[in-house]
Amino acid sequence: MPSHGKLVVPDGLKTLLEALGRAVVQEQPDNVHNFASTYFVDLLQFREANPTLDVNELVKLFHITRGKDSQWCII
């Protein structure tokens, strides 16, 4: 049965999806699904190494760090 209440977007979801979207647009991967999978695996590993960062700081630092080794630095 559908809920008629207000939809609550989880904290950080918008930030994560916007960052992924910008990376996809900038990198133009042939396979977006594989790119997204790799992106989130790498981001999770980065989060494990930086557990005290909030999602905004995490994404920003992730892209700065990845920009040194990748074409898709977006910050």
PyMOL commands that set and color helices and strands:
alter all, ss='L'
color gray80, all
select helices_A, chain A and resi 13-27+32-49+55-67
alter helices_A, ss='H'
color red, helices_A
deselect
rebuild
show_as cartoon
